[in-house]
């Protein structure tokens, strides 16, 4: 079997598994935000949400991160240097993950669903995972594979999409919302600085 065929089959299998999991998500955790991506009633439109909304948001965040990688090279100026990597360092490449996940946090975290706190905490955690894994691979192991770099970007990005559902119970604690904003702001300040 060719590599391309194997990759397509793997992508289809992952999409099918995530679709099945999303089918039951609203039943397990009923809330208005999950009603956007999980079927509430048995209709065709409700089932379209299973596959397309999460994958579309993930794909847009991934494409945004990839475009951010080249933004400063295409249009070099100090303002774009704040959100786009200027040097080929692991720390600079956290910008590729932070800003798309921050946008997702602000957009998907609005309303009465999960709220922004779990999304912001997920963003901070995903950036920490990317930073740690990147340092292990590039600094300790001296790795230079572009394929591994893509994995080091795409897996923490997926983690940033999956963690908010796990971190949601933390928002019941007093002060979690403020702590999430402070952590995300500190990380953003460190990344930009």
C-alpha positions in Angstrom: 0.0 0.0 0.0 1.3 3.4 -0.9 2.2 6.0 1.8 -0.4 8.4 0.5 -3.1 5.7 0.7 -2.1 4.8 4.3 -2.2 8.5 5.3 -5.6 9.0 3.8 -6.9 5.8 5.6 -5.4 7.0 8.9 -7.0 10.5 8.4 -10.4 8.9 7.6 -10.1 6.6 10.6 -9.3 9.5 13.0 -12.1 11.5 11.6 -14.5 8.6 12.0 -13.5 8.0 15.6 -13.7 11.7 16.5 -17.1 11.8 14.8 -18.4 8.9 16.9 -17.0 10.4 20.1 -18.6 13.8 19.3 -21.9 12.0 18.6 -22.2 11.2 22.3 -20.4 14.3 23.7 -23.6 16.4 24.3 -25.3 13.4 26.0 -22.3 13.0 28.4 -21.8 16.8 29.1 -24.9 18.7 28.1 -24.2 22.4 27.7 -24.8 25.1 25.0 -21.3 25.2 23.6 -21.2 21.4 23.1 -24.6 21.7 21.4 -22.8 23.6 18.6 -20.5 20.7 17.8 -22.4 17.7 19.0 -25.9 16.6 17.7 -28.7 17.4 20.0 -31.4 15.9 17.8 -31.3 13.1 15.2 -31.1 15.2 12.0 -28.7 15.5 9.1 -27.5 19.0 10.1 -26.9 17.9 13.7 -24.6 15.1 12.4 -22.8 17.4 10.0 -21.6 19.3 13.1 -19.9 16.2 14.4 -17.2 16.2 11.8 -17.0 19.6 10.3 -17.0 22.1 13.1 -14.1 20.7 15.2 -12.1 19.8 12.2 -12.7 23.2 10.6 -11.6 25.1 13.8 -8.5 22.8 14.2 -7.6 23.2 10.5 -8.0 27.0 10.6 -5.8 27.2 13.7 -3.2 24.9 12.1 -3.2 27.0 8.8 -3.0 30.2 10.9 0.0 28.8 12.7 1.7 27.8 9.5 1.0 31.2 7.9 2.4 33.0 11.1 5.6 31.1 10.6 6.3 32.9 7.3 4.6 36.2 8.0 7.7 38.0 9.2 9.7 36.7 6.3 7.1 37.9 3.8 6.4 41.3 5.5 9.3 42.2 7.9 8.3 44.9 10.3 8.4 45.3 14.1 4.6 44.9 14.6 4.5 41.5 12.8 7.6 40.4 14.7 5.5 40.5 17.9 3.2 37.7 16.6 5.5 35.8 14.1 8.8 34.0 14.8 11.8 36.1 13.9 14.5 33.6 14.7 14.5 29.8 14.4 14.3 29.2 18.2 11.9 26.9 20.0 10.7 29.8 22.2 9.9 32.0 19.1 7.9 29.1 17.6 5.6 29.0 20.5 4.0 32.1 18.9 2.7 29.7 16.2 0.6 27.9 18.8 -0.2 30.7 21.2 -1.9 33.2 18.9 -4.2 30.8 17.0 -5.2 29.1 20.3 -5.7 32.5 21.9 -8.1 33.4 19.0 -9.9 30.1 19.5 -10.1 30.7 23.2 -11.7 34.1 22.7 -14.1 32.9 20.0 -15.2 29.5 21.2 -15.0 30.4 24.9 -17.6 33.1 24.7 -21.2 32.6 25.8 -22.5 30.4 28.5 -20.7 27.2 27.5 -17.4 26.2 28.9 -16.3 29.8 29.2 -12.9 31.3 28.4 -11.0 30.1 31.5 -10.6 26.4 30.4 -9.7 27.5 26.9 -7.0 29.9 28.2 -5.7 27.3 30.6 -5.6 24.8 27.7 -3.7 27.3 25.6 -1.1 27.8 28.3 -0.7 24.0 28.9 -0.4 23.3 25.1 2.3 26.0 24.8 4.1 24.5 27.7 4.0 21.0 26.1 5.2 22.4 22.8 8.0 24.3 24.5 9.1 21.3 26.6 8.9 18.8 23.7 10.7 21.3 21.4 13.6 21.8 23.8 13.9 18.0 24.3 14.0 17.4 20.6 16.0 20.3 19.3 18.3 21.1 22.2 18.9 17.8 24.0 18.6 15.4 21.0 19.8 17.9 18.4 17.0 16.9 16.1 16.4 18.7 12.8 13.5 16.9 11.1 10.8 19.0 9.5 8.3 16.1 10.0 8.9 16.1 13.7 8.6 19.8 13.8 5.1 19.5 12.3 4.2 16.9 14.9 5.6 19.1 17.6 3.1 21.8 16.4 0.0 19.8 15.5 -0.1 17.5 18.6 0.0 20.4 21.1 -2.5 22.2 19.0 -4.8 19.2 19.2 -4.1 19.2 23.0 -5.2 22.9 23.1 -8.5 21.8 21.6 -9.0 18.8 23.9 -7.9 20.2 27.2 -10.7 22.7 27.8 -13.2 20.0 28.2 -11.0 18.4 30.9 -10.2 21.6 32.6 -13.7 22.9 32.7 -14.4 21.6 36.3 -11.5 23.9 37.5 -13.6 26.9 36.7 -15.8 26.1 39.6 -13.0 27.2 41.9 -13.0 30.8 42.9 -10.4 32.9 41.1 -9.8 30.5 38.3 -11.0 32.9 35.6 -8.6 35.6 36.8 -5.8 33.1 37.1 -6.4 31.9 33.6 -6.3 35.4 32.2 -3.1 36.2 34.2 -1.3 33.0 33.1 -2.3 33.6 29.4 -1.3 37.2 29.6 2.1 36.4 31.2 2.8 33.8 28.6 1.8 36.2 25.9 4.0 38.9 27.4 7.0 36.5 27.6 6.4 35.4 24.0 6.2 38.9 22.7 9.1 40.2 24.8 
